[in-house]
Amino acid sequence: MGTADDASAAPGSLYLDVTRLVHRWVRGIRPTGVDRVALAYVRRYAGQAGALVSVRGLPIALPTGASERMFRLLNGAGDMWSRGRRLRALVPVLGATGVALPSHSPQDGGTVLHTLHSGLEHGRYFRALHARGARTVVMVHDLIPLTHPHYCVPSSVQRHALRLQTVLRCADGIVTNSQATLDALAAYAGDNGLVMPPATVARLGADVSPSGPVAQRSGRAYFVMIGTIEPRKNHWLILHLWRQLVTQWGNLAPQLVVIGRPGWKCGNELDMLCQCPELQDAVVHLPNCADVDMLEQLRGARALLFPSFIEGYGLPLVEALAMGVPVIASSLAVFREIAGEVPDYLDPLDGAGWLARIRSYAQSFSAEREQQLIRLAAFRWPTWSEHFALLERFLGRVAR
């Protein structure tokens, strides 16, 4: 755990709850969208904040030295399993010895930032922090398990309801990733007789460089889908369209790169990926793609395909547009909030429309794609710098 002088409070008494990140690294699971948001917070505040982990709802603040090691492991490069083993060696010691929040740190008006949903169902988490004088500011990413329960694991519906009710009752402040999420949360609070804490919108950023000319892989046009393979992401539609493309165009059909690990109820999609003869040379599945490789795949794509039925935000959409890569997306309110009229929007059930747009974008010259590139040239995407500026102003409000 480090030497005795490690026990000093983190600079500014700011703490980042990294519980979910630790669990995923230990299990060797690559970060998903919400994890990547938490990692952006680690990069931003690693030199100023302490790390906090929760064991069965009990928050445990790490001393300065242990926090620094934890942040380095979470944010470092290299093999996840190796880093996971080192995290495993760090965290169980803390859990076994029951190290509590340092009595001198949050009492001076410290703040805990919780950017992931995991563990928020525990009221004792907030009670323990408030007992130490700490404020809690929570990020809410979406209400999908409540608004669209048919797309979620049944157990997650009740758990997410408990999380949101606990957050609304106990958090000192709430940050949402979009106005759409804030509106949905406010409506949920009203429907359940709960009072909204102070809240703000801070859209998630993309600190990537616009793409220069990118050579197509083997001269073959390709498209990219990014996201966990699960029903609400609508891979099923796109895979069937690709089978139709291959049937009609043969080797001239564009490729599809599917980036994302298997999720819930995706057996049909995995069967198609593994067993459908038409897709074997036309679809590439990358279930464990590092962020740098994911962005490189995206840079060379004819377009990002984002046919989801529902999203809380859409970080890949922002990253694609920031790099100058066109997007064909579902006509969701949150996508229009983020990207305006830049992407081409389609109903997620409009198979004929998606097929026609993919065919057009696959051509070496596509008038529709060129028109989007013109719109894209004027697009101003949200950045992490803007996100954290908004967040820090909000933290000042909460502190007052």
N, C-alpha and C positions, 0 to 999 in steps of 0.2 A: 504493500500500500504506500510505500514511500517513507521518507524520514519525518521527524516530528515537525520540521518547519513547513511541511506540505500542508499542514492543517489550517493555514491562513485562508480567509474568505476570498472568493473570486473577486477580481476587480469589478467595482460597481455593484456587487451583490446581485448579478444577473445569473440565472441558471437556465440551462436548456435540458428539458426532459428528453432523454435519448433511449428510453426503455425499448421501444419497438425496434429501433435500429440495432441495438445490441442483440436482441433476440434473433433478428433476421441474419445478422452477420454470423452469429454462433451456429445457425442452421445452414449457412452457406447459400442463402437466398438473395439473389440480386435485387437491388432496390427497384420498387415500382414508382409511380408518379408521386404519391404522397411522401414516400421515403426520400425522393430527390429534393422535395421541398425542405424536409428536415435537414438534409445535407447542406443545402444552401445556407441555412441558419448556422450550422456548424462552421462553415467556411467564414461566414460574416463575423461570428462572435467568439470564435475559439480563443482568441487572445484576451477576451474581456470577461468571459463567463465561466461558470463552473458547470460540470455535468451532474445531472440528477437522474437516478433510475428509481423505478417503483417495483417493490416486491410485495405482491398481493395487496396492492393499494397503499402500502407504506412508502412514502417518498424518502429516498436516501441521497443526500448530497455528498458528492465525492470531494475530498480535499484537492487543493490546487494541483499538486503533482499528478495525482491519479486522473483528474479531469483532463489535464494536458495529454496524458498518455491515451486516454479514451478517445479524445478528439482526433489525435494523430492516427489511431487505428481505424476509426470510422471513415476518415477522409483520405486515407492513404491509398496508394496504388498497390498492385500486386495481388497475390492469391487470397481470395476471401476466406478460404478454409484456414490458412495460416493466421490471418488476422482474427478470425473467429476463435481459434484456440487461445490466442493471447487475451482476447476479451473474456473468454470463459474463465481464464485463470484470475482475471481481475474482479469480475462481478460476484462469483460465489463467495469470495472472501468477505466482501461487504455484506452480503446477505446473511452469512453465517454469524458474523460478529454483531449484526444489528446496529451498524453505525447510523446514528440519527443525524438530522440536520444540525450543523454547528450552531450552538446557542447564540453565537455572536454575529452570525451572518444575516439571515433574513430579517432579524429584528430591527435592522437599521433601515428598513424600507425596501428590502430586496424584492425582485420580481422573478417568477418562474414562467418561462415561455414553454407551452405545451403545443407543439405543432402537428401532432399525430393523434388520432382518435383513441388509440389503445389505452385502456386503463381508466378512462374518464368516467366510467360507470361507478367508481368507488367514491362515495361521499367522504370516507375517511381520508382519502388523498388530500382533498381540499381542507378538511378540518385540521389535519396535521400541519399543513403549510400555514394556514391562518393562525394557528396557535403559536407559530414562530414569528408572526408578524409579516409573513410574505404575501405579496399579491400574486394572483394567478391570472395570466392572460392566455387564452386558448384560441387556437385556429380551428374553425369549422370548415371542412372541405366540401361536404355535401350532405343531403338528407335522403339519398337514394334508397337506403333500406326502408324508409318510411313512406316515401312518395311512390316508389316502384318496388314493392317487396317481392314481386314475382321474379325479379332479376337477381335476388340475393339468397344466400344460405338462410333457411328459416330461423336458425338460432341467432343470426346477426340482426334480425329485425327488432326483436325485443331488447337485445343488448344496446343497439344504437338508440332506441327510444330512451332507455335508462341513462345512457351517456348524455344525451342532449338535455334531458330533464335535470340531471345533476349539474351540468355546465350552466344552464340558465339560472338555477338556484344559487350556485356557489361561486362561479367565476367572477373575478373583478372586471374583466374585459374580454371581449370576443373580437377576433379578426376573421373576416371571411375572404375567400379568394375571388369573389365576384359579387356584384349587386344581386344577381339572380339567387345566389346562395343566401345572402342576407335577407332578401325578401321572403324566401321560403322559410328561413329560420324564424323571422318575425311572425309570419303567419302561423307557424307551428306553436310558438309561444302563446299567441293570442287564443288559438283553438284550445289550448290546455290550461288557460288561466295563469300563465306564468309571465313574469315581468322580464323584459329584455335588459340585460346589463349594458353598460356603455359598449358600443360596437362600431367598427369601421371596416371599410373595404380596402384591401391592399392586393391588387392583382399580381399574380405570380409572374416572374420575369423570365427573360431569356437573354443571357449574356453570351451570345454567339456572333460570329462574324458573317456578314453576307457572303454567299457563295460566289466564287468566280466560275469560269467555264469548267465544267466537270465532264470528263470522258465517261461515256456509258460503258458499263461492264460488258466486255466482249461485243461491243457495238449494239447490244440489245437493250431496247427501252425497258424500264422497269418502274414499278410503283411500290410504295411502302405502306404497310399498316403497322401501327405501334400501339400496344396495349395488351394486358392480360387477356387470354382467350376465354371468354365467357359470353353468355347469351346477349347481354346488353350491348356488347361491342359490335355485334352483327357481322362477325366473320362468315357466318353461314351463307349469307347473301353473296358476299364477294367471292367466296370459293366456288359457288355454283356459277357465277358469272364467268369466272376464269375457266372453268370446265367448258363453258359454251364458247369462249374465245378460242381456246385451243382446238375445239372441234371444228370451228369455222376457219381459223387462220393457220393451224398447224404450228410449224417452227417459227412462223412470223409473229405469233402472239407475243405480247410483252410478258415479262416475268413479274411475279408478285413476291415481295419480301415481307414475310410476316414476322414481326419482332415482338416477342412476348411469351411468357411462360404459361402453361396450362392453368386454368382456374377452375371455377365451379361449373358443373354441367356442360362440359365441352367435349364429351365423348364423340358426338357426331362429327364435329370439326376435326378432331384428331384422327378419326377414321378416314376422313377425306384426305387429309394431309399425308397419311401413311399408305393408303390403299387405293386411292383413285388413280388409275393409270394415266389419265390425261394431265394430272397435276404434277407428276413426278419430276419432270424437267422444267416445269413452268412456275412452280411455287417453291420458295426457299423458306424454311422455318428456322428462325434463330431464337431459341428459348432462353438462352443465357448470354445475351449480348451486352457487353459493357457500354457505358454511356458514350465513350469516344467512338466506338464502332457504330453504335446506333446513329449518331450524328453524321458519321461519314457515309453510311448507307443513305441517309435522308438527303444529303447534299446532291447526290447524283440522280435522284428520282425525278421522273416526269411529274409526279405529284404525290402528296400524302393523301391517302384515303382515310376518311374519318366518318364511317357510316353509323355511329352509335345511336341507340335509341334514347339515351339519357347520359349526361355528364355533369359533374360538378364544376369543372373548369375546362381543361383541354390543353395541358402543357405542350404536347407535341405539336399542336396547331400553332401556338405562339412561336415555338422553335423553328418550325418549317418556314413560316412567313418571315421570321427574322433573318433567315439564311437566303431568302429569295426563292424559296421552293413553293410552287403553287399548291393549293389545298382544295380537294373536293370533299365536302362535309355535309353532314345532316343539317337540316334547317332547325337548329336548336337556338333558343333565345340566348343562352350563355355564349354560344359561338359568335352570334351577331354582336353581342355586347363587347366581346374581346376584339373581334376582327372586322366589325362593320360589314361592308358589302364587298370586301376583297375576295374571299373564296367563292367558288361556285357551290351553291347550296341545293340539296335535293332531299326529298322525303326519304327516310331510311327504308321504306318499303317499295320505292319506285325502282324496281329492278331494271326496267327498260331504260329509264333515265340514266341510271348509273352506268349501264353497259354502253350507251351512246356516248356519254362523257368520257369514259375510259378509252373507248375506241378513238375518239377525237384527240385526246391528249397523248395517245401513243404514237401518233404520226410525227414524222420529222418536222413538219410544220403544221401547227394547229392554231387556227384563228382564235378559238376559245381560250386556249392556253396563253396566247400572246396578249389577249385582252386582259386576262388576269394579271399577267406580268406588268402591264401598264398600271393597273390599279395598285399592284403591290409596291411599285416604286415610290408611292406617296404614303405607304403605310408606316405608322410609328408604333412600334411594339412596346409593351411594358417591359421595363428592365428591373433587375433585382435592386439596383441602386434606388430607383423610385419606390419600390416596395418597402425597403428598409427605412427610407426617409419618412414615408407615411406611418410605418409602424412606430418609429421612435417618437414622432409627434404624438401618436396615440398613447404610448407608454407614459409620456409626460402628462397627458390629460388624466390618465388613470391614477398616476401618483398623486395628483392634486386633489 
